[in-house]
Amino acid sequence: MKNKKPLFIILGIIGGFWIISIILAAIFGVIYSFGDNSFDFSSKSGNVAVIPMHGAIYVNEPGSLSMDGVTSDQIIDQLDKASNDPGVKAIILDINSPGGSGVAADEISQKIKTIDIPVISVIRDSGASAAYWIATST
């Protein structure tokens, strides 16, 4: 019977690296998930503002029983900040949303139509319903 010890050592090393990578991904996910979702668009010329729209789209803050999401007020505030910054030359909406409120979608779409710089949407995994409506306004 052959010695299986080297095989277990190799599998242990690979498993250790796998566990460490999962722990690091979780730590970075927690670090980057906190914050007030405010963006600081610097005044350097030629910047592109990226505004994330991840989760459901609401008119008001989601309740405690609902999933994470964004409100139309949050997105409109970020669109205002980006469009009023003279250094921002374009805005990208980073969309990954199952949709949400039609009223919220209309509010965001109306705001997009008033912006003089290019606004572009990038739909990631999903962009249904209200999210698709918003994307068609860009």
N, C-alpha and C positions, 0 to 999 in steps of 0.2 A: 504494500500500500504506500502510495506516495505521501510525502509530507505536505499537508494542506495549510501549514502555518503561513507561508508567503502569500497565499491567496487571501487569507483572512486579514493580513496586514494591509494589502492593497485595497481590499474592500472597505476596511476601516478608515483608511486615509481618504478615499473617495467619499464615503459617508460623512466623515468629519467636515470636509470642504462643503458638502451639500448643506449640512446643518448650519454651518457658519454663514453661508450665503443667504439662507432663509432668514436667519436672525438679523443680518445686516439689512436685508430688504425691508423687514418689519420695522427696524429702527428708523431707517430713512423715510419710510412711509409715514410713520408717526410724526417725525420732525417736520416734514413738509406739509402735513395735513393741518397743522395748527396755524393760526394767524388770523388776521382780520379780513383776509381777501382783498386788501387794498393794494394797489399797484403804484409804483413810483416810476413814472415814465420820465427818464432823464431828458434834458433839453439838448442833447447832442443831435446833430442833424442826421436824418436818414434812418431813424429808428422805426421799427415795426412793433406795434403794441399787440400782444397776444392776450386775449381775454378768454379764460376758460368758462365754459358752460357745461358743467358735468352734473348729472343727476336731473331730477324732475324740475320743471320750470313752474314757479308759483307767482301769484300776485303778492301774497304776504308770506311771512316766514312760515316754513313748514312746521306742523305740530310735532309734539314729542313722539308720536307713534309713527310718523312718516319717515321716509328715507331722506338722505341728504339731497340737497338740491340748491337751486339759485332762485332769487326773486327778480322780477322785472326791474325793481328799483336798484338792486345791486348792479345789474348789467347796464342799465341806463346811466348810472353814476360812473361806471368805468368807461363807457362810450364817451361821456362828456369829458372826463379827464383826458382821455387819449386824443379826442378830436380838438380839444382846446390847447394841447401842448404843441408849440410850433416845431418841435423836433420830431414829432411823430408824422411819418409820411404815409402810413397805411395801418389798418387794423385787421387782425385775424381773429375770428371767433372760432375757438377750439371747442367744437361741439361733440359731446358724448352724452346724449340724453334720450330717454324714452318718450319725451314730450312733456305735456303738462297743460297748463291753462291757456285757453284760446285768448282770453283777455290779456294775459301777460305777453303772449306772442305778438299780439297786435300792438301793444305799447312799445315793445322792443323794435318791431318792424317799422313803426312810425318814426322812431328816433333814428334808426339807420338811414331812412330816406332823407333826413335833414343834414347828414354829415357830408362834408365836401371832399374828404379824402377817400381813397378806395377802402371799402370794407369787404373782406373776403371770409367765407366760411370754409372750415375744414371739418367734415364729419368723420369721426373716428368709428367706433364700433356700432353706434346706433344714432339715428337722427330722425326720429319719427314724430308725427303729429305736430305739436307746437314747435319743436326743434327744427323740423323740416320747413315749416312756415317761415321761421326766422331766417333760415339759410337761403330761402328763395328771395329774400329781401336784399341780399348782399350782391 
